[in-house]
C-alpha cells in the first residue's frame, strides 16, 4: 500500500511540475501575459505591474520543487513524506 501512495504522489507531483514549468516559463518569457491571452488588467489591484514575478514563483515553487520532491521519492531519501506535505502547502498557498 505504501508503494501505491509513492507512485500516486510521484505522478501527481510530475503532473503539477510539468504544468508549473510550462506556465511559469511562459509568464517569464512573456510577462505581459500574451502567451495565455491574459490581460494586465487582472493585476490592477495587485502589487505587480506584470506577470514576471508570478511566473518566477510558479516556476520555482511549484515546478522545480515538485521535480525535486519526485527525485527525493525515487532515490528513497529519508523523510520524503514531509517534502510532499510541504509541496502541498505551497500549492495551496
DSSP file (Angstrom, degrees, kcal/mol; ACC not computed):
  #  RESIDUE AA STRUCTURE BP1 BP2  ACC     N-H-->O    O-->H-N    N-H-->O    O-->H-N    TCO  KAPPA ALPHA  PHI   PSI    X-CA   Y-CA   Z-CA
    1    1 A X     >        0   0    0      0, 0.0     4,-1.7     0, 0.0     5,-0.2   0.000 360.0 360.0 360.0 -38.0    0.0    0.0    0.0
    2    2 A X  H  >  +     0   0    0      1,-0.2     4,-1.9     2,-0.2     5,-0.1   0.877 360.0  53.0 -62.8 -37.4    2.9    2.4    0.8
    3    3 A X  H  > S+     0   0    0      1,-0.2     4,-2.3     2,-0.2    -1,-0.2   0.869 104.9  55.1 -66.2 -36.7    4.3    1.8   -2.7
    4    4 A X  H  > S+     0   0    0      1,-0.2     4,-2.6     2,-0.2    -1,-0.2   0.904 108.1  48.5 -62.1 -42.2    0.9    2.7   -4.3
    5    5 A X  H  X S+     0   0    0     -4,-1.7     4,-2.8     2,-0.2     5,-0.2   0.867 109.7  52.5 -67.3 -36.4    0.9    6.1   -2.4
    6    6 A X  H  X S+     0   0    0     -4,-1.9     4,-2.4     2,-0.2    -2,-0.2   0.924 112.0  45.6 -63.0 -43.9    4.5    6.8   -3.5
    7    7 A X  H  X S+     0   0    0     -4,-2.3     4,-2.6     2,-0.2    -2,-0.2   0.928 114.6  47.6 -65.8 -45.2    3.6    6.1   -7.1
    8    8 A X  H  X S+     0   0    0     -4,-2.6     4,-2.4     1,-0.2     5,-0.2   0.924 113.3  47.6 -62.2 -45.2    0.4    8.2   -6.9
    9    9 A X  H  X S+     0   0    0     -4,-2.8     4,-2.5     1,-0.2    -1,-0.2   0.907 112.1  50.5 -62.7 -41.3    2.3   11.1   -5.2
   10   10 A X  H  X S+     0   0    0     -4,-2.4     4,-2.5    -5,-0.2    -2,-0.2   0.917 110.8  48.3 -64.0 -43.6    5.0   10.9   -7.8
   11   11 A X  H  X S+     0   0    0     -4,-2.6     4,-2.4     2,-0.2    -2,-0.2   0.916 113.3  47.1 -63.7 -42.7    2.6   11.0  -10.7
   12   12 A X  H  X S+     0   0    0     -4,-2.4     4,-2.6     2,-0.2    -2,-0.2   0.898 112.6  49.6 -66.2 -39.5    0.7   14.0   -9.2
   13   13 A X  H  X S+     0   0    0     -4,-2.5     4,-3.0    -5,-0.2    -2,-0.2   0.894 111.2  49.5 -65.8 -39.3    3.9   15.8   -8.5
   14   14 A X  H  X S+     0   0    0     -4,-2.5     4,-2.7     2,-0.2     5,-0.2   0.924 111.5  48.9 -64.4 -43.5    5.1   15.2  -12.1
   15   15 A X  H  X S+     0   0    0     -4,-2.4     4,-1.9     2,-0.2    -2,-0.2   0.934 115.5  44.0 -59.7 -47.2    1.8   16.5  -13.4
   16   16 A X  H  X S+     0   0    0     -4,-2.6     4,-2.5     1,-0.2    -2,-0.2   0.914 114.2  50.3 -63.9 -44.2    1.9   19.6  -11.2
   17   17 A X  H  X S+     0   0    0     -4,-3.0     4,-2.7     2,-0.2     5,-0.2   0.907 109.5  49.2 -64.0 -43.6    5.6   20.2  -12.0
   18   18 A X  H  X S+     0   0    0     -4,-2.7     4,-2.4     1,-0.2    -1,-0.2   0.929 114.2  46.0 -63.0 -44.9    5.2   19.9  -15.8
   19   19 A X  H  X S+     0   0    0     -4,-1.9     4,-2.8    -5,-0.2     5,-0.2   0.893 114.4  47.8 -64.1 -39.8    2.3   22.3  -15.8
   20   20 A X  H  X S+     0   0    0     -4,-2.5     4,-2.8     2,-0.2     5,-0.3   0.882 111.7  49.3 -71.1 -38.2    4.1   24.8  -13.5
   21   21 A X  H  X S+     0   0    0     -4,-2.7     4,-2.4    -5,-0.2     5,-0.2   0.939 115.3  44.9 -63.9 -45.9    7.3   24.7  -15.5
   22   22 A X  H  X S+     0   0    0     -4,-2.4     4,-2.1    -5,-0.2    -2,-0.2   0.953 119.2  40.7 -62.2 -50.9    5.3   25.3  -18.7
   23   23 A X  H  X S+     0   0    0     -4,-2.8     4,-2.1     2,-0.2    -2,-0.2   0.912 116.5  48.6 -66.8 -43.2    3.1   28.1  -17.2
   24   24 A X  H  X S+     0   0    0     -4,-2.8     4,-2.1    -5,-0.2    -1,-0.2   0.912 111.2  50.0 -63.5 -42.8    5.9   29.7  -15.3
   25   25 A X  H  X S+     0   0    0     -4,-2.4     4,-2.7    -5,-0.3     5,-0.2   0.907 110.2  50.7 -64.0 -40.9    8.3   29.7  -18.3
   26   26 A X  H  X S+     0   0    0     -4,-2.1     4,-1.9    -5,-0.2     9,-0.2   0.892 111.7  47.4 -63.6 -38.6    5.6   31.3  -20.5
   27   27 A X  H  < S+     0   0    0     -4,-2.1    -1,-0.2     2,-0.2    -2,-0.2   0.828 113.0  49.3 -72.6 -30.1    4.9   34.0  -17.9
   28   28 A X  H >< S+     0   0    0     -4,-2.1     3,-0.5    27,-0.2    -2,-0.2   0.924 116.6  40.5 -71.4 -44.8    8.7   34.7  -17.5
   29   29 A X  H 3< S+     0   0    0     -4,-2.7     2,-0.2     1,-0.3    -2,-0.2   0.768 129.3  30.7 -77.5 -24.6    9.2   34.9  -21.3
   30   30 A X  T ><  +     0   0    0     -4,-1.9     3,-2.4    -5,-0.2     5,-0.3  -0.636  68.1 170.5-129.9  74.1    6.0   36.9  -21.9
   31   31 A X  T <  S+     0   0    0     -3,-0.5    20,-2.9     1,-0.3    21,-0.2   0.610  72.7  70.2 -66.5  -8.8    5.4   38.9  -18.7
   32   32 A X  T 3  S-     0   0    0     18,-0.2    -1,-0.3    19,-0.1     8,-0.1   0.523 110.4-119.3 -82.5  -3.5    2.6   40.9  -20.5
   33   33 A X  S X >S+     0   0    0     -3,-2.4     5,-2.9    -7,-0.2     3,-1.1   0.525  73.6 131.9  83.3   6.0    0.5   37.7  -20.4
   34   34 A X  G > 5 +     0   0    0      1,-0.3     3,-0.9     3,-0.2    -3,-0.1   0.789  61.9  63.4 -65.5 -28.6    0.2   37.5  -24.1
   35   35 A X  G 3 5S+     0   0    0     -5,-0.3    -1,-0.3     1,-0.3    -8,-0.1   0.763 116.2  31.0 -69.5 -21.9    1.1   33.8  -24.3
   36   36 A X  G < 5S-     0   0    0     -3,-1.1    -1,-0.3    -6,-0.2    -2,-0.2   0.211 112.0-115.0-114.4  12.2   -2.0   32.9  -22.3
   37   37 A X  T < 5 +     0   0    0     -3,-0.9     2,-0.5    -4,-0.2    -3,-0.2   0.883  63.4 154.6  52.1  42.6   -4.2   35.8  -23.6
   38   38 A X      < -     0   0    0     -5,-2.9    -1,-0.2     2,-0.0     2,-0.2  -0.877  38.4-133.8-102.2 129.1   -4.2   37.2  -20.1
   39   39 A X    >   -     0   0    0     -2,-0.5     3,-1.3     1,-0.1     4,-0.2  -0.497  11.6-131.6 -79.7 147.2   -4.8   40.9  -19.7
   40   40 A X  G >  S+     0   0    0      1,-0.2     3,-1.5    -2,-0.2    -1,-0.1   0.622 100.5  82.9 -69.8 -11.6   -2.6   43.1  -17.4
   41   41 A X  G >  S+     0   0    0      1,-0.3     3,-1.7     2,-0.2    -1,-0.2   0.795  77.2  67.8 -60.8 -29.0   -6.0   44.4  -16.2
   42   42 A X  G <  S+     0   0    0     -3,-1.3     3,-0.3     1,-0.3    -1,-0.3   0.747  98.2  52.3 -63.1 -22.1   -6.2   41.4  -13.9
   43   43 A X  G X  S+     0   0    0     -3,-1.5     3,-1.7    -4,-0.2    -1,-0.3   0.283  74.8 111.7 -95.9   9.8   -3.2   42.8  -12.0
   44   44 A X  T <  S+     0   0    0     -3,-1.7    -1,-0.2     1,-0.3    -2,-0.1   0.860  85.8  33.6 -54.3 -42.3   -4.8   46.2  -11.4
   45   45 A X  T 3  S+     0   0    0     -3,-0.3    -1,-0.3    -4,-0.2     2,-0.2   0.208 105.1  89.6-101.8  15.1   -5.3   45.8   -7.7
   46   46 A X  S <  S-     0   0    0     -3,-1.7    -3,-0.0     2,-0.3     0, 0.0  -0.629  86.5-113.7-104.5 167.7   -2.2   43.7   -7.1
   47   47 A X  S    S+     0   0    0     -2,-0.2     2,-0.3     2,-0.0    -3,-0.1   0.465  89.5  91.2 -78.6   1.8    1.3   45.0   -6.2
   48   48 A X        -     0   0    0     -5,-0.2    -2,-0.3     1,-0.1     3,-0.1  -0.742  56.4-162.7-104.4 146.0    2.6   43.7   -9.6
   49   49 A X  S    S+     0   0    0     -2,-0.3     2,-0.2     1,-0.1    -1,-0.1   0.711  80.3   2.1 -92.1 -25.6    2.9   45.5  -12.9
   50   50 A X  S    S-     0   0    0     -7,-0.0     4,-0.3   -17,-0.0     3,-0.3  -0.808  82.1 -93.4-146.7-172.2    3.3   42.4  -15.0
   51   51 A X  S  > S+     0   0    0    -20,-2.9     4,-2.4    -2,-0.2     5,-0.2   0.265  88.6 102.1 -95.5  11.5    3.4   38.6  -14.6
   52   52 A X  H  > S+     0   0    0    -21,-0.2     4,-2.3     2,-0.2     5,-0.2   0.954  84.7  41.8 -62.1 -53.3    7.2   38.2  -14.3
   53   53 A X  H  > S+     0   0    0     -3,-0.3     4,-2.5     1,-0.2     5,-0.2   0.899 115.2  51.7 -63.4 -40.8    7.3   37.7  -10.5
   54   54 A X  H  > S+     0   0    0     -4,-0.3     4,-2.5     1,-0.2    -1,-0.2   0.899 110.2  49.5 -61.1 -40.8    4.3   35.4  -10.6
   55   55 A X  H  X S+     0   0    0     -4,-2.4     4,-2.7     2,-0.2    -2,-0.2   0.892 110.3  49.5 -65.8 -40.6    6.0   33.3  -13.3
   56   56 A X  H  X S+     0   0    0     -4,-2.3     4,-2.5     2,-0.2     5,-0.3   0.920 112.8  47.1 -65.0 -43.6    9.2   33.1  -11.4
   57   57 A X  H  X>S+     0   0    0     -4,-2.5     4,-2.3     2,-0.2     5,-0.7   0.930 114.4  47.1 -63.8 -45.0    7.4   32.0   -8.2
   58   58 A X  I  X>S+     0   0    0     -4,-2.5     5,-1.6    -5,-0.2     4,-1.2   0.924 113.2  49.2 -60.9 -45.4    5.3   29.4  -10.2
   59   59 A X  I  <>S+     0   0    0     -4,-2.7     5,-2.5     3,-0.2    -2,-0.2   0.917 123.1  29.6 -61.6 -46.4    8.4   28.1  -12.0
   60   60 A X  I  <>S+     0   0    0     -4,-2.5     5,-2.1     3,-0.2     6,-0.2   0.961 123.7  41.5 -81.7 -54.7   10.5   27.6   -8.8
   61   61 A X  I  <5S+     0   0    0     -4,-2.3    -3,-0.2    -5,-0.3    -2,-0.1   0.876 132.8  18.7 -68.9 -39.4    8.0   26.9   -6.0
   62   62 A X  I  X<S+     0   0    0     -4,-1.2     4,-0.6    -5,-0.7    -3,-0.2   0.814 132.0  38.2-100.9 -35.9    5.7   24.6   -7.9
   63   63 A X  I  ><S+     0   0    0     -5,-1.6     4,-1.9   -43,-0.2    -3,-0.2   0.984 123.5  30.6 -79.8 -65.8    7.7   23.4  -10.9
   64   64 A X  I  ><S+     0   0    0     -5,-2.5     4,-2.2     1,-0.2    -3,-0.2   0.904 121.6  50.9 -64.0 -42.6   11.3   22.9   -9.7
   65   65 A X  H  ><S+     0   0    0     -5,-2.1     4,-2.5     1,-0.2    -1,-0.2   0.865 107.0  54.9 -66.7 -34.3   10.3   22.0   -6.2
   66   66 A X  H  X S+     0   0    0     -4,-0.6     4,-2.2     2,-0.2    -1,-0.2   0.934 110.2  45.8 -61.7 -45.3    7.9   19.3   -7.5
   67   67 A X  H  X S+     0   0    0     -4,-1.9     4,-2.2     1,-0.2    -2,-0.2   0.864 110.7  54.1 -66.4 -34.7   10.6   17.7   -9.5
   68   68 A X  H  X S+     0   0    0     -4,-2.2     4,-2.0     2,-0.2    -2,-0.2   0.932 108.8  48.1 -62.1 -45.4   12.9   17.9   -6.5
   69   69 A X  H  X S+     0   0    0     -4,-2.5     4,-2.2     1,-0.2    -2,-0.2   0.888 109.9  52.4 -64.5 -39.2   10.4   16.1   -4.4
   70   70 A X  H  X S+     0   0    0     -4,-2.2     4,-2.7     1,-0.2    -1,-0.2   0.917 109.0  50.0 -62.3 -42.0    9.9   13.4   -7.1
   71   71 A X  H  X S+     0   0    0     -4,-2.2     4,-2.4     1,-0.2    -2,-0.2   0.875 108.6  52.5 -65.1 -35.5   13.7   12.9   -7.2
   72   72 A X  H  <>S+     0   0    0     -4,-2.0     5,-2.2     2,-0.2    -1,-0.2   0.904 111.3  47.1 -63.9 -41.1   13.7   12.5   -3.4
   73   73 A X  H ><5S+     0   0    0     -4,-2.2     3,-1.2     3,-0.2    -2,-0.2   0.933 112.7  48.8 -64.7 -46.0   11.0    9.9   -3.6
   74   74 A X  H 3<5S+     0   0    0     -4,-2.7    -2,-0.2     1,-0.3    -1,-0.2   0.899 113.5  45.6 -63.3 -41.8   12.8    8.0   -6.4
   75   75 A X  T 3<5S-     0   0    0     -4,-2.4    -1,-0.3    -5,-0.2    -2,-0.2   0.358 109.4-125.8 -86.5   7.3   16.1    8.0   -4.6
   76   76 A X  T < 5 +     0   0    0     -3,-1.2     2,-0.3    -4,-0.2    -3,-0.2   0.865  41.4 177.6  54.6  45.0   14.4    6.9   -1.4
   77   77 A X    > < -     0   0    0     -5,-2.2     3,-0.7    -6,-0.1    -1,-0.2  -0.587  36.5 -95.8 -79.1 142.0   15.8    9.7    0.7
   78   78 A X  T 3  S+     0   0    0     -2,-0.3    -1,-0.1     1,-0.2    -2,-0.0  -0.150 102.5  20.1 -59.1 149.0   14.6    9.8    4.3
   79   79 A X  T >> S+     0   0    0      1,-0.1     4,-0.9    -3,-0.1     3,-0.6   0.769  70.3 146.7  64.7  30.8   11.6   12.0    5.3
   80   80 A X  H <>  +     0   0    0     -3,-0.7     4,-1.9     1,-0.2     5,-0.2   0.802  63.6  68.3 -64.6 -27.1   10.2   12.4    1.8
   81   81 A X  H 3> S+     0   0    0      1,-0.2     4,-2.1     2,-0.2    -1,-0.2   0.874  95.8  53.7 -62.3 -36.4    6.7   12.5    3.2
   82   82 A X  H <> S+     0   0    0     -3,-0.6     4,-2.7     1,-0.2    -1,-0.2   0.883 106.5  52.0 -64.8 -37.3    7.4   15.8    4.8
   83   83 A X  H  X S+     0   0    0     -4,-0.9     4,-2.5     2,-0.2    -1,-0.2   0.875 107.4  52.2 -67.7 -35.6    8.5   17.2    1.5
   84   84 A X  H  X S+     0   0    0     -4,-1.9     4,-2.0     2,-0.2    -2,-0.2   0.917 111.4  47.5 -63.4 -42.2    5.3   16.0   -0.1
   85   85 A X  H  X S+     0   0    0     -4,-2.1     4,-2.2     2,-0.2    -2,-0.2   0.921 111.1  50.7 -64.1 -44.0    3.3   17.8    2.6
   86   86 A X  H  X S+     0   0    0     -4,-2.7     4,-2.5     1,-0.2    -2,-0.2   0.915 109.5  50.8 -61.5 -42.8    5.4   21.0    2.2
   87   87 A X  H  X S+     0   0    0     -4,-2.5     4,-2.6     1,-0.2    -1,-0.2   0.894 108.9  52.1 -62.7 -38.5    4.8   20.9   -1.6
   88   88 A X  H  X S+     0   0    0     -4,-2.0     4,-2.2     2,-0.2    -1,-0.2   0.899 109.7  48.5 -62.4 -41.1    1.0   20.5   -0.9
   89   89 A X  H  X S+     0   0    0     -4,-2.2     4,-1.9     2,-0.2    -2,-0.2   0.907 111.7  49.5 -65.1 -42.3    1.1   23.6    1.4
   90   90 A X  H  < S+     0   0    0     -4,-2.5    -2,-0.2     1,-0.2    -1,-0.2   0.925 111.5  49.3 -62.0 -44.2    3.0   25.6   -1.2
   91   91 A X  H  < S+     0   0    0     -4,-2.6    -2,-0.2     1,-0.2    -1,-0.2   0.891 111.7  48.2 -63.5 -39.5    0.5   24.6   -3.8
   92   92 A X  H  <        0   0    0     -4,-2.2    -1,-0.2     1,-0.2    -2,-0.2   0.816 360.0 360.0 -69.6 -29.9   -2.4   25.5   -1.6
   93   93 A X     <        0   0    0     -4,-1.9    -1,-0.2    -5,-0.2    -2,-0.2   0.471 360.0 360.0 -74.0 360.0   -0.8   28.9   -0.8
